[in-house]
Amino acid sequence: MTDLRPEFEQAAEDIQKLGERPDNDTLLKLYALYKQGSEGDVHGQQPGFFDFIGTAKYEAWAKLRGVDGEEARRRYIELVRELLG
């Protein structure tokens, strides 16, 4: 299996050049896949109830618990390519 880290890091740079802001669900998916691909399973305490954005990010990342880092990187790259068209 090839190491997708260079493509993954390039995709992280490329997504910054996106002309139009994706919807919130897509942003959460990008965030979660990036975190899973770069740090592995979710860690740290879940944000407080009134931290809506932090909680949404934490929960999106937590849903990917157990997904292999290489698989998360592959999915992230595919999603970025799809968004960039």
C-alpha positions in Angstrom: 0.0 0.0 0.0 1.3 3.4 -0.9 1.6 6.2 1.7 -1.0 8.8 0.9 0.5 11.5 3.3 1.9 13.7 0.5 -1.4 13.7 -1.4 -3.3 14.2 1.9 -1.3 17.2 2.8 -1.6 18.6 -0.7 -5.4 18.1 -0.5 -5.4 20.0 2.8 -3.7 22.9 1.0 -5.9 22.6 -2.1 -9.2 22.8 -0.1 -8.2 26.3 1.0 -8.4 27.4 -2.6 -12.0 26.4 -2.9 -14.0 29.3 -4.4 -17.3 28.6 -2.6 -17.7 27.5 1.1 -19.1 24.0 1.4 -22.3 23.4 3.4 -21.9 22.6 7.1 -22.3 18.8 6.7 -19.5 18.7 4.2 -17.3 20.9 6.4 -17.8 18.5 9.3 -17.0 15.6 7.1 -13.8 17.3 5.9 -12.8 18.1 9.5 -13.5 14.6 10.8 -11.6 12.9 8.0 -8.7 15.2 8.3 -8.5 14.7 12.1 -8.8 10.9 11.8 -6.2 10.8 9.0 -3.7 13.0 10.9 -4.3 12.1 14.5 -6.3 8.8 14.6 -9.2 8.2 16.9 -10.9 11.0 18.7 -9.3 12.0 22.0 -9.7 14.6 24.7 -12.9 15.6 26.5 -16.0 16.3 24.5 -16.8 20.1 24.5 -19.5 21.4 26.8 -23.2 21.4 25.8 -23.2 25.1 24.8 -20.2 24.8 22.6 -22.3 23.8 19.6 -19.6 24.0 17.0 -17.0 22.2 19.1 -19.5 19.5 20.0 -20.5 19.0 16.3 -16.8 18.6 15.4 -16.1 16.2 18.2 -19.1 14.0 17.4 -18.3 14.0 13.6 -14.7 12.9 14.5 -16.0 10.3 17.0 -18.1 8.7 14.3 -14.9 7.7 12.6 -13.5 5.9 15.6 -11.7 2.8 14.4 -11.3 3.9 10.8 -7.7 3.3 9.7 -5.7 6.5 9.2 -4.8 5.5 5.6 -8.5 4.9 4.8 -9.4 8.3 6.3 -6.7 10.0 4.2 -8.0 8.3 1.1 -11.6 9.4 1.8 -10.4 13.0 2.5 -8.5 13.2 -0.7 -11.5 11.9 -2.7 -13.8 14.4 -1.1 -11.5 17.3 -1.8 -11.1 16.2 -5.4 -14.9 16.0 -5.7 -15.4 19.5 -4.2 -12.7 21.0 -6.5 -14.3 19.3 -9.5 
